[in-house]
Amino acid sequence: MRWQGWGVTDIGRIRKINQDAFRLHPDLNMWVVADGMGGHAGGEVASQLAIDTIGRYVDQHHTQSGPPHIEDRETILWGALEAANRAIRNQAREQTEYSGMGTTAVIVYISEDATSQAIIAHVGDSRAYLIQNDAMTLLMRDHTLVEERIELGLLTRAEASTHPLRNVLTRGLGIESTVKPSVSTHSLQPSDTILLCSDGLTKMMNDEEIFNVFRQHNHSLKEASQQLVDMANRLGGEDNVTVVVVGTET
């Protein structure tokens, strides 16, 4: 069984620059999406620097002694996000025009041991979903102000969807001197699909609408990824939108 991914990114219909980035690492069984933020070109620089740093870090730990054991993979992804945080902050210090830049990041790293497992690591509100057994499940919680208020019982999910502070992040790469990623591991079946996306998709489409695209295009994950981006743009394209879809499709 071989996992592979397809990625699509688009500037959307309103933004003047695409600050999203993605990277496919089939040799590492790893896929990454980042959504940059910051004035001028800062967000674009931060997201690109994040995915470059994450790729190098994981590759170094992957090749030093072969693929890491499953219990080490969460630690590696945590370290990769810490390294990306340092790299972004260092560049912002060296080039003052990028001061305050930052980015989200979400990673899936799939093991191919006796059983496949997906390790998900993220900072911010770029998301990872699992499509399994005719259901779609969110594999993480957004690092946002409204998500914290939902957990405290101060907001309902419906209220949060239209709250004026719904896009305010509580964690991001480059924002603070230290970063605290969220990392989790999930069992996979051969027929499963993983979706990574920036919030340019989830701003324009709810989970049911996203899942319906996979139902309609279950013959081709590549077509599904392009259709998601096209639909986000047809619905307004208010932000850059990036989609990475990972599965075992031949």
C-alpha positions as CSV (number, residue, x, y, z in Angstrom):
1,M,0.0,0.0,0.0
2,R,1.4,3.3,-1.1
3,W,0.0,6.7,0.1
4,Q,0.2,9.6,-2.3
5,G,-1.0,13.2,-2.3
6,W,-2.4,15.8,-4.6
7,G,-2.2,19.6,-3.9
8,V,-3.9,22.7,-5.3
9,T,-3.5,26.3,-4.2
10,D,-5.3,29.4,-5.5
11,I,-5.1,33.1,-4.7
12,G,-8.9,33.3,-4.5
13,R,-11.0,36.2,-5.9
14,I,-10.2,39.0,-3.5
15,R,-6.6,38.8,-2.2
16,K,-3.7,40.3,-4.2
17,I,-1.1,37.8,-3.1
18,N,-1.2,34.1,-2.3
19,Q,0.2,33.6,1.2
20,D,-0.7,29.9,1.3
21,A,1.9,27.2,0.6
22,F,1.9,23.4,0.5
23,R,4.5,20.7,0.0
24,L,4.2,17.1,-1.0
25,H,6.9,14.7,0.4
26,P,5.9,11.3,-0.8
27,D,9.4,10.0,-0.1
28,L,8.8,10.8,3.6
29,N,5.1,9.9,3.6
30,M,4.5,13.5,4.7
31,W,2.3,16.4,3.4
32,V,2.2,20.0,4.7
33,V,-0.1,23.0,4.3
34,A,0.7,26.5,5.7
35,D,-1.3,29.7,5.6
36,G,0.9,32.8,6.1
37,M,-0.1,36.1,7.7
38,G,1.6,39.5,7.7
39,G,1.8,42.7,5.8
40,H,3.7,43.2,2.5
41,A,5.0,39.8,1.5
42,G,5.6,38.6,5.0
43,G,2.9,35.9,5.0
44,E,4.2,34.5,1.8
45,V,7.7,34.4,3.2
46,A,6.6,32.8,6.5
47,S,4.5,30.0,4.9
48,Q,7.3,29.1,2.4
49,L,9.9,29.2,5.2
50,A,7.8,27.0,7.4
51,I,7.3,24.2,4.8
52,D,11.0,24.4,3.8
53,T,12.1,24.1,7.4
54,I,9.7,21.3,8.2
55,G,10.8,19.3,5.2
56,R,14.5,19.6,6.0
57,Y,14.0,18.7,9.7
58,V,11.9,15.6,9.1
59,D,14.2,14.5,6.3
60,Q,17.3,14.7,8.6
61,H,15.6,12.6,11.3
62,H,14.1,10.2,8.8
63,T,17.4,9.4,7.1
64,Q,19.8,9.4,10.0
65,S,18.7,5.9,11.0
66,G,16.0,5.0,8.6
67,P,12.3,5.7,9.2
68,P,11.6,6.5,12.9
69,H,9.6,4.3,15.2
70,I,6.0,5.2,15.6
71,E,6.6,6.5,19.1
72,D,9.2,8.9,17.9
73,R,7.2,10.4,15.1
74,E,5.1,12.8,17.2
75,T,8.3,14.1,18.8
76,I,9.8,14.7,15.3
77,L,6.9,16.7,14.1
78,W,6.8,18.7,17.3
79,G,10.5,19.5,16.7
80,A,9.9,20.4,13.1
81,L,7.3,23.0,14.1
82,E,9.6,24.4,16.7
83,A,12.4,24.6,14.1
84,A,10.0,26.4,11.7
85,N,9.1,28.9,14.5
86,R,12.7,29.7,15.1
87,A,13.5,30.1,11.4
88,I,10.6,32.6,10.9
89,R,11.5,34.7,13.9
90,N,15.2,34.8,12.9
91,Q,14.3,36.0,9.4
92,A,11.9,38.6,10.8
93,R,14.8,39.9,13.1
94,E,17.2,40.0,10.1
95,Q,14.8,41.7,7.7
96,T,12.7,44.3,9.6
97,E,10.1,44.6,6.7
98,Y,9.0,41.1,7.7
99,S,8.5,42.0,11.4
100,G,5.4,40.3,12.8
101,M,5.0,37.8,10.0
102,G,3.7,34.3,10.9
103,T,1.9,31.3,9.6
104,T,-0.2,28.4,10.4
105,A,0.9,24.9,9.6
106,V,-0.7,21.4,9.5
107,I,1.2,18.2,8.8
108,V,0.3,14.6,8.2
109,Y,3.0,12.0,8.5
110,I,1.9,8.5,7.7
111,S,3.6,5.3,9.0
112,E,3.7,2.2,6.8
113,D,4.4,-0.3,9.6
114,A,2.3,-3.4,10.2
115,T,-0.7,-1.0,10.4
116,S,-0.8,2.5,8.9
117,Q,-1.2,5.4,11.2
118,A,-1.5,9.1,10.5
119,I,0.4,11.5,12.8
120,I,-1.2,15.0,12.7
121,A,0.6,18.0,14.0
122,H,-0.6,21.6,13.7
123,V,-0.4,25.2,14.9
124,G,-3.2,27.6,14.0
125,D,-6.4,27.0,12.1
126,S,-5.3,25.1,9.0
127,R,-7.2,21.8,9.3
128,A,-6.8,18.0,8.9
129,Y,-9.8,15.8,8.2
130,L,-10.2,12.0,8.0
131,I,-12.6,10.6,5.5
132,Q,-13.4,7.0,6.7
133,N,-16.3,4.6,6.4
134,D,-18.6,7.2,4.7
135,A,-18.0,9.9,7.3
136,M,-15.7,12.9,7.6
137,T,-14.1,13.7,11.0
138,L,-12.0,16.7,12.0
139,L,-8.8,15.4,13.5
140,M,-7.8,18.6,15.5
141,R,-9.1,21.7,17.1
142,D,-8.4,25.2,15.7
143,H,-6.0,27.3,17.8
144,T,-8.4,30.3,17.8
145,L,-10.0,32.6,20.3
146,V,-13.5,31.4,19.4
147,E,-12.5,27.8,19.8
148,E,-11.3,28.5,23.3
149,R,-14.6,30.2,24.1
150,I,-16.5,27.2,22.8
151,E,-14.5,24.9,25.1
152,L,-15.3,27.2,28.0
153,G,-19.0,27.1,27.2
154,L,-19.1,30.8,26.3
155,L,-20.0,30.3,22.6
156,T,-22.0,27.8,20.7
157,R,-20.5,26.3,17.5
158,A,-23.2,28.2,15.5
159,E,-22.4,31.5,17.2
160,A,-18.7,31.0,16.6
161,S,-19.2,30.5,12.8
162,T,-20.3,34.2,12.5
163,H,-18.4,35.7,15.4
164,P,-16.3,38.9,14.4
165,L,-13.3,37.4,16.2
166,R,-13.5,33.9,14.6
167,N,-10.3,34.3,12.7
168,V,-8.1,35.5,15.6
169,L,-5.4,32.9,16.2
170,T,-4.2,31.9,19.7
171,R,-1.1,30.1,18.3
172,G,1.0,30.5,15.2
173,L,4.5,30.0,13.9
174,G,6.6,33.1,14.3
175,I,4.3,34.8,16.8
176,E,5.9,33.9,20.1
177,S,9.4,32.8,21.1
178,T,8.1,29.4,21.9
179,V,5.4,27.4,20.2
180,K,3.1,24.6,21.5
181,P,1.9,22.4,18.6
182,S,-0.9,19.9,19.0
183,V,0.0,16.4,17.9
184,S,-2.1,13.3,17.7
185,T,-2.0,9.8,16.1
186,H,-4.9,8.1,14.2
187,S,-5.3,4.6,12.8
188,L,-5.8,4.3,9.1
189,Q,-7.6,1.9,6.8
190,P,-6.4,1.4,3.1
191,S,-9.6,3.1,1.8
192,D,-9.2,6.2,4.0
193,T,-8.5,9.7,2.8
194,I,-6.8,12.6,4.6
195,L,-7.7,16.2,3.7
196,L,-5.4,19.1,4.7
197,C,-6.6,22.6,4.0
198,S,-6.2,26.3,4.8
199,D,-9.1,28.2,6.2
200,G,-9.8,29.7,2.8
201,L,-11.7,26.5,2.2
202,T,-13.5,26.2,5.5
203,K,-14.5,29.9,5.4
204,M,-16.5,29.3,2.2
205,M,-17.7,25.7,2.7
206,N,-19.0,23.8,5.8
207,D,-18.0,20.2,6.6
208,E,-21.1,18.7,4.9
209,E,-20.4,20.6,1.7
210,I,-16.8,19.5,1.7
211,F,-17.7,15.9,2.3
212,N,-20.3,15.9,-0.5
213,V,-17.5,16.8,-3.0
214,F,-15.6,13.6,-1.9
215,R,-18.8,11.6,-2.4
216,Q,-19.2,13.0,-5.9
217,H,-15.6,12.5,-6.9
218,N,-14.6,9.3,-5.0
219,H,-13.2,7.9,-8.3
220,S,-10.5,10.6,-8.3
221,L,-8.9,12.3,-5.3
222,K,-7.1,14.6,-7.7
223,E,-10.4,15.8,-9.2
224,A,-11.8,16.2,-5.7
225,S,-9.0,18.5,-4.6
226,Q,-9.5,20.7,-7.7
227,Q,-13.2,20.7,-7.3
228,L,-12.9,21.9,-3.7
229,V,-10.8,24.9,-4.7
230,D,-13.1,25.7,-7.6
231,M,-16.2,25.6,-5.3
232,A,-14.6,27.9,-2.7
233,N,-13.9,30.4,-5.5
234,R,-17.4,30.1,-6.9
235,L,-18.8,30.8,-3.4
236,G,-16.9,34.0,-3.1
237,G,-13.2,33.1,-2.8
238,E,-12.7,35.5,0.1
239,D,-9.2,34.2,0.9
240,N,-6.4,32.1,-0.6
241,V,-7.4,28.5,-0.6
242,T,-5.2,25.4,-0.4
243,V,-6.2,21.8,-0.4
244,V,-4.0,18.7,-0.1
245,V,-5.7,15.3,-0.4
246,V,-3.8,12.1,0.6
247,G,-5.0,8.6,-0.2
248,T,-4.0,5.2,-1.7
249,E,-5.5,5.8,-5.1
250,T,-3.5,4.4,-8.0
